[in-house]
Amino acid sequence: MLILLPLVLLYLYGPREGSASEARTSWWRPRYAIARSGAWLAFVPAGLLAYMGYLAVAHHAPMAPFHAEASWGRDYAGLFSGVLKALAAAPGDLRRA
């Protein structure tokens, strides 16, 4: 599901054929208006829901992909925990270099 945000940003601001709205008054206004062609973005959550539906029917465990980390001894620590760990380890790594 995290891929949905970059896809939406590419749809609104990215390069594509067609006319971009030239009357942008600020940096946050999208370059392109939302049109019917943006409906393909719904395939991202629909694919996840279809897969979870399959897991529910076939294995009675629709949340299995989200609980698989526990069997490997891992857990979700947050979006920026890797960055914070890298910043904490940087001084020691720089001294060794």
Beta strands, then each sheet from edge to edge (+ up, - down):
end
